[in-house]
Amino acid sequence: GGRLTEVAGSGGCVARIAGSGCTAIRGFQSDAQVYAIALSPDRLYALSFNPHVNSEGAVATFARNPSNGTLTQLAAQEGCITDAAVAGCRRARTLDDPSHLAVSHNNQQVYVAGGEGLTILGRTAAGGLAQANGAPGCVDADGAAGNDCTLGRSMPGSDLLWVAVARDGGAVYAATG
């Protein structure tokens, strides 16, 4: 009891680059940094951003095998969503300079706090993530860069650092720095 054991083989770990003995994360640039992870009962979401290239953000989605703990990134666009155009990944608005993510208690949304505000990603039928068009897909301070987001109050500069979802799912809270 209480002892952690790494799962053997490449399914027991993920890495941003190939060749480490772990599963390479698709959608993350080679010099991107993994900043946060979040778990749902059947998924692991990993958040990264690249501070060297316009702070572009990405979220990778992994299926988690509950019986043995192995991780497998979902195929094609179900496995990654990014701020920049990356082959094989979906695109998302306002996923620039991300810092934190949270999963809703019904496991149907992932909220990402970042430099352009709050990115709202919904779970697809195949288990990946996609952003709704227009205002339902994001919240920012000023509709910057034509993002067509919901206008948020008390969001100076929109640099959000943290996000949390109320246990009952009735509210999402975000904090600035």
C-alpha positions as CSV (number, residue, x, y, z in Angstrom):
1,G,0.0,0.0,0.0
2,G,1.1,3.5,-0.8
3,R,4.0,2.5,-3.0
4,L,4.4,3.9,-6.6
5,T,5.6,1.6,-9.3
6,E,6.3,2.8,-12.9
7,V,4.5,0.8,-15.5
8,A,7.0,-1.1,-17.7
9,G,7.5,-0.3,-21.3
10,S,6.8,2.8,-23.3
11,G,3.2,2.9,-22.1
12,G,4.4,3.7,-18.6
13,C,5.7,7.2,-19.5
14,V,5.3,10.0,-22.0
15,A,8.0,12.4,-23.2
16,R,8.0,15.4,-25.6
17,I,10.7,13.8,-27.8
18,A,11.1,10.3,-29.2
19,G,14.0,8.1,-28.2
20,S,13.7,8.2,-24.5
21,G,12.0,4.8,-24.0
22,C,8.7,6.6,-23.5
23,T,5.8,7.3,-25.8
24,A,6.6,10.5,-27.7
25,I,3.9,13.1,-27.4
26,R,2.4,14.1,-30.8
27,G,1.6,17.8,-31.2
28,F,4.3,19.1,-28.8
29,Q,7.2,20.9,-30.4
30,S,10.6,19.5,-29.6
31,D,11.6,22.4,-27.2
32,A,8.1,22.8,-25.7
33,Q,7.8,22.4,-21.9
34,V,5.2,20.3,-20.2
35,Y,3.6,22.6,-17.7
36,A,0.6,20.7,-16.2
37,I,-1.3,17.5,-16.3
38,A,-4.9,16.7,-15.4
39,L,-6.7,13.4,-14.9
40,S,-10.2,12.2,-15.6
41,P,-11.3,8.6,-14.8
42,D,-10.2,7.5,-18.3
43,R,-7.9,10.2,-19.7
44,L,-4.7,12.0,-18.9
45,Y,-4.4,15.5,-20.4
46,A,-0.9,17.0,-20.7
47,L,-0.4,20.8,-21.3
48,S,2.6,22.3,-22.9
49,F,3.8,25.6,-24.3
50,N,6.9,26.7,-26.2
51,P,8.4,29.8,-24.6
52,H,10.9,30.1,-27.5
53,V,8.3,30.2,-30.3
54,N,5.5,32.7,-29.6
55,S,4.4,30.8,-26.5
56,E,2.3,28.4,-28.6
57,G,0.3,26.0,-26.5
58,A,-0.9,22.4,-26.9
59,V,-3.0,19.9,-25.0
60,A,-2.3,16.2,-25.7
61,T,-5.0,13.6,-24.8
62,F,-4.1,10.1,-23.6
63,A,-6.3,7.1,-22.9
64,R,-5.5,5.6,-19.5
65,N,-5.9,1.8,-19.1
66,P,-7.5,1.4,-15.7
67,S,-6.3,-2.1,-15.2
68,N,-2.6,-1.6,-15.8
69,G,-2.1,2.2,-16.0
70,T,-0.6,2.4,-19.5
71,L,-1.0,5.6,-21.5
72,T,-1.8,5.7,-25.2
73,Q,-2.2,9.0,-27.0
74,L,-5.4,9.1,-29.0
75,A,-5.1,8.8,-32.8
76,A,-5.0,11.7,-35.2
77,Q,-6.8,14.9,-34.2
78,E,-8.3,13.3,-31.2
79,G,-4.8,13.2,-29.6
80,C,-3.8,16.8,-29.7
81,I,-5.1,20.3,-30.0
82,T,-2.8,23.3,-30.5
83,D,-2.6,27.1,-30.9
84,A,-0.4,26.8,-33.9
85,A,-0.9,24.8,-37.1
86,V,0.6,21.3,-36.3
87,A,0.0,18.4,-38.8
88,G,-2.4,15.9,-37.4
89,C,-3.7,18.2,-34.6
90,R,-6.9,20.3,-34.2
91,R,-6.5,24.1,-33.8
92,A,-7.8,26.1,-30.9
93,R,-8.1,29.9,-30.4
94,T,-6.7,31.5,-27.2
95,L,-4.4,28.6,-26.4
96,D,-1.4,30.9,-26.3
97,D,1.0,30.9,-23.3
98,P,-1.1,28.3,-21.3
99,S,-0.3,27.8,-17.6
100,H,-2.9,25.5,-16.0
101,L,-5.8,23.2,-16.9
102,A,-8.7,21.6,-15.1
103,V,-11.2,18.9,-16.1
104,S,-14.9,19.3,-15.3
105,H,-16.4,16.7,-12.9
106,N,-18.6,15.3,-15.6
107,N,-15.4,14.8,-17.7
108,Q,-17.0,16.6,-20.7
109,Q,-14.9,19.9,-20.6
110,V,-11.3,20.8,-20.1
111,Y,-10.5,24.4,-19.2
112,V,-7.1,26.0,-20.0
113,A,-5.9,29.2,-18.3
114,G,-3.4,31.2,-20.3
115,G,-2.1,34.4,-21.7
116,E,-5.1,35.1,-23.9
117,G,-7.7,34.2,-21.3
118,L,-9.7,31.0,-20.7
119,T,-9.9,28.3,-23.4
120,I,-12.9,26.0,-23.2
121,L,-12.5,22.6,-24.8
122,G,-15.3,20.0,-25.1
123,R,-14.8,16.3,-25.2
124,T,-15.6,14.7,-28.6
125,A,-17.5,11.5,-29.2
126,A,-14.2,9.8,-29.8
127,G,-12.8,11.1,-26.5
128,G,-10.5,13.9,-27.8
129,L,-10.9,17.6,-27.4
130,A,-12.3,20.3,-29.7
131,Q,-13.2,24.0,-29.2
132,A,-16.6,25.3,-29.9
133,N,-16.9,28.1,-32.5
134,G,-17.4,31.7,-31.3
135,A,-18.1,32.9,-27.8
136,P,-18.8,29.5,-26.1
137,G,-15.2,28.4,-26.8
138,C,-13.3,31.0,-24.8
139,V,-13.4,33.9,-22.4
140,D,-11.0,36.9,-22.6
141,A,-10.8,40.5,-21.5
142,D,-11.3,42.3,-24.8
143,G,-11.9,40.0,-27.8
144,A,-8.3,40.5,-28.8
145,A,-7.0,39.2,-32.1
146,G,-10.6,38.6,-33.3
147,N,-11.1,35.6,-31.1
148,D,-14.8,36.2,-30.8
149,C,-14.8,35.2,-27.1
150,T,-17.1,35.8,-24.3
151,L,-16.1,39.0,-22.5
152,G,-14.8,38.3,-19.0
153,R,-14.8,40.8,-16.2
154,S,-11.8,41.6,-14.0
155,M,-9.3,40.1,-16.4
156,P,-6.6,42.7,-16.8
157,G,-4.4,41.6,-19.7
158,S,-6.1,38.2,-19.6
159,D,-3.0,36.5,-18.2
160,L,-4.7,33.7,-16.3
161,L,-2.5,31.5,-14.2
162,W,-5.0,29.0,-12.5
163,V,-8.4,27.5,-13.3
164,A,-10.6,25.3,-11.1
165,V,-14.1,23.8,-11.5
166,A,-16.6,23.8,-8.6
167,R,-17.4,20.2,-7.5
168,D,-21.0,20.6,-8.5
169,G,-19.9,21.8,-12.0
170,G,-21.9,25.0,-11.6
171,A,-18.9,27.4,-11.8
172,V,-15.4,27.8,-13.2
173,Y,-13.0,30.0,-11.3
174,A,-9.8,31.5,-12.9
175,A,-7.1,33.6,-11.2
176,T,-4.7,36.1,-12.7
177,G,-1.1,36.8,-11.5
